[in-house]
Amino acid sequence: MHYSKALITPLLLTLILAIVGTIYAHWTESLYINGTVYMAELDCEFYGAVSQSDPPGTNDWNNINGTIFQTDKDVGCTTTEYEDTDGDGDYDTLEINFTNVYPYYYNHIAFMVHNNGDIPLNITKVVFKVDGTVVAEITEPSEVSLDLNGDGYDDVTICWGNNFNVQIDPCDKLDLSFDITFLQGCPEGYTVILTIEIIATQWNV
């Protein structure tokens, strides 16, 4: 059987176009994936009641040369308050108001930090501020002396315990505390507001 060139040519062109079209479709085909990506959150907050040696209405404690004792007078006063400074619903700052304190006035202040995120974390830094200015940053157990009023004399000594780089899993809490003693350089009847911020990082960083 013989086929005319007039019939073969259109059939051949049709076959070539079909092959090219199929290859082009494979080259230009798009793949779409729909889904939700969940991002884990690193977050911690101050949590629970603050406890202290000298709550309002009780006699003061003094620390003289390492000897800590309760006095028979209620002169100085310490009050505390948590603050949410960024409006996210978490307490990110502890404000401590020392009123009418004096040399050798002492207090032990304790609180908790809660991991309210999704990632295990470590406490890596504690930041102390007065009037928004950083006066100390602690990254390890230590004792630091600070000039809070800028008169050139140290006003307080702060002793911070060994609770850095302790892993806190989501929903868990860690107890934190420190001792503060007002020094001889502190004026009588001294009032100062000390704020504390806790810096946390991902546990495996």
SULNOR-V672972 format. One line per field, one symbol per residue. ss: DSSP state (H for helix, E for strand, C for the rest). phi: phi as a letter, one per 20 degrees, with the letter a starting at -180 (. if undefined). burial: # if it has 24 or more other ideal C-beta (glycine too) atoms within 12 Angstrom, else .. A space follows every 10 residues. Layout:
# SULNOR-V672972
ss = ???
phi = ???
burial = ???
This chain:
# SULNOR-V672972
ss = CCCCHHHHHH HHHHHHHHHH HHHHHHHHCC CCCCCCCCCC CCCEEEEEEE EECCCCCCCC EEEECCEEEE CCCCCCEEEE EEECCCCCCC CCEEEEEEEE ECCCEEEEEE EEEEECCCCC EEEEEEEEEE CCEEEEEECC CEEEEECCCC CCCCCEEEEE CCCCCCCECC CCEEEEEEEE EECCCCCCCE EEEEEEEEEE EECCC
phi = .ddfffefgf ffffffffff fffffffdfd ddcdaddeef debbbfbnfe dbfcfgndff dccdlnedbe edcddebccc becdedmend edcddddecl ebgnfcbddc bcddedddcg ccedbcddcc lndfdacdcb gaccdceedm encfebdddd eecelefdfg meccfcabdc ceefffffmf cbdddccddc cggde
burial = .......... .......... .......... .......... .######..# .###.....# ###....... ....###### .#.......# ########## ########## #######.## ####.##### ....##.#.. ...#.#.##. ...####### ..##...#.. ...####### ###.##...# ########.# #....
